[in-house]
Every structure is written in structure tokens, then in C-alpha cells.
Amino acid sequence: MSEEGERTKVEDMACDFGVLSNPTRLKLLVRIHEKGPCTLKDLVDEVQRDESTVKRHLKELIDHGFIARTNHKKPKYCITDKGILAITFLKVKTEPANINSSMEREKTEVRVRARGSILNLTYIVRRAGFKRIILYSLSIGCIALGLLGLIATNVEILFRVFWLILWLVAAYIFKILAS
């Protein structure tokens, strides 16, 4: 590697650390890391700053690759791999006693690519809750069983329709329990 290329990388790292040296930006990054994808309103409430100030800080974090913005009606800001690395580095640097536990946590995270932005599956599970995920899975399974009953060839059509209705009712009950 050339000396000029190495100098550019060092300058990029220094610029990244400069972005993270601002307490408001760091607070925004930590909030997104801990709570998962957040709307602008969530972040404005969290840091108690003007919306324009928060937008400016979020733009800096996006420009340096620490967070990404989803393209929905209500855009959400989510952490990227680079943001997770920065948070992990800062945690290890500030809490040397917790190195092993934070490394274990980072090891078990699974990343998912969704609509052009990187979301963290642990955030989705944490937000939805394990119970809700199980109940929605059971609901989907009931629908699948009902549809499979429709293709049974040696059963009268009336019983096939009854089978479908029975499993759709069970799926609806699981959906209600999950809500």
C-alpha cells in the first residue's frame, strides 16, 4: 500500500472519530443502536433538540456511513455495520470489564439486508417480542395447513372447505393473541 493511500485512510478515520466526538451525534447513534430503527420524531424527543439540528446531525452520521435512512412514507434511521463497530469500539474502550460479554453479544447478532438498508434482526426480535413471533408463526402455519387441506383429492369438497375454515379461524385466533 502506498504512503498516500495509507494517509487517506488515516485521515478518513480521524474524520470519523471527529463526527463521533459530538455528544449529540453520539447520543443519536447510541439511541438507534439500543432501540433499533427510529423515526425523526423519536430521535428529536430523545435528544431534546430542534428538528433541524437533529436532521443536520443525522445527515453527518449518514454521510460517514454510521447510519442509513429507509425510504418509506415515514423514513426510519437504522444503524449500519460501521455504526455497530463504532459503538462496540466505544463500549470496549470505556468498559474494559465487559469486553467478553459485549463480544458474545456481537457474535450472536444476525444482519439482514432489507430495502437497501441494513437492519439488525435482533432489533426486530426485540421490538416484536419472542411471544409475538411464535404466535404469528403459528398463524402462518395454520393458514398453510388449511390450504394444504384444499388439495386433498380423496375428500369431499364440503369437508375440504370446512377444513380450510377451521384452520383460518385458528390462524385468526393466533393473530389476535399476538396483537
N, C-alpha and C positions, 0 to 999 in steps of 0.2 A: 504494500500500500504506500502511496506517495505521501510525502510530508504535507502537501497541500490538502489532500483528501482527509488526512487524519486531523488536521487543524479545523477543517469544516465540520467534522463530526464533533469535535470538542466544543466548537462554537455553538453548534445546534444543542448539545447537552446543556451548555451554560444558559442558553436562551430558554430551554425547557424548565430548568431549575428557577430561572428568573420569573417565569409565568407562575410557578407554584409558590414563589416566595410571597405572593399577595395573599393575605389572610382570607379575604372574601372568596377568591378563586379556589383556595384550598378547602374552604368550608363547603363550597358548592360541589367540588369533586368528591369529598368525603360523604356528603349527603346522598349524592347519586350512587356512590359505591354501596352505602349501607342500605338505602331504601329501594334501590332499583330505578328503572326508568321513571322520570319525573316530568311534570308539565312546568311551564314557565311560572305559573301561579304558585305551585308547590314550592319552587325554589325562591321566589320573591318572599313568600311567607316565612321560609326557613331563615334566610339571611337578613330579613327586615331592611331591605334597601329598595330604592326606586326600581321600577321595572326596566328603565333604560340602562341603569347601572348594571343590573343583573344580566341583561342582554349583552352588554359590552364584555363583561367577564366571561360569559358563556361563549361568545364569539372567539375570544382569545383561547379558551380551552379547546374549542373545535379546531381552530387554526393550527394548534400544536398537536392535535391528534389524541388528546386525553379523553374527549367525549365525542359522541356522534348525535346527530339530530334525526329523528324519524320523520318521514313525510306522510303524516296523517292529517286529518282535519284539525285535531289538537296535537301539534307536534310534541314529542317527548324527547328528553335528553337522556341518553344512556352512556354508560362507561365503556370505553374500548379496552383492548388488551394493554395498550400503552398506559392507560389510566390505572388499570388494575396493578400493573407493575410499579407505577409511581407510588400508589397507596401502600403496596406491600413493602417497597423500599423504605418509605417513611415510617411505617409501623415497626419494621425491624430496626431501623436506626433509633427510634425513640423508645422502643420497648424490647431491649435485648433478652429479657427473661422469657418473653413469649415467642421466641423465634420458632421453636418446634411446632407449637400449636398453630401459628399462622401459616407455616409451610404445609402442615397437614390440611388445613382448610383450603389453601390454594390448590393442593393436589387433587382434591375431590371435586373441584368446580368443572363444569362442562359448559363449553361455549357453543352457541347456536347462531347461525347466520340467518337473519330474518329481514326481508325487505331492505337490503342494502346497509343495514346497521348491525352491529354485533350486540346481541343481548346475552345476558347471563342466565342460564337455565335455573340456577339456584335462586335468582330473584323471582322468577315466575313461580317456582315451587313455594318459596317463602310467602309471596303475596297471596297465592290461591289457597295455600294450606294443603297439607297432605290428604286430609279427610276429603276435601272437595275434589281433588284429583282422582282419588279412588272412586268416589261416588259418580263422577262424570264418566269414568272409565266403565263402571258397571252399567251405566245408562247406555253407552255406546254398544256395549256387549249385548244388552237386551235387544236393542234395535237390530243388531246383526243376526241374533237368533231368530227374531221374528221374520226377517227377510229370508233367512235360510229355510224356514218352515214353508214359505210360499212355493218353493221349488220341489217339495216332496211330491213325487209322481203317484205314489200308491195310496194317497189320502184324498178324500173328497174335498172339493173347493171350499165348502162351508167350514169344514174343520181347519183348513189352511188359513182362511180369513180370521177365524176365531183365534188361532194360534198367534197370528200377527197382532191382533188387537190386544191379546193378553200380554205379549212382550212389550208392546208400545206403552201400555199402562204401567208396566213395571219400570220401563225406562223413564217415563214421566215422573214416577214416584222418586226414583233415584235423583233425577234432576231437581225436584223440589227440595229434597233433603240436602243437596249440595248448595242450594242458594241461601 
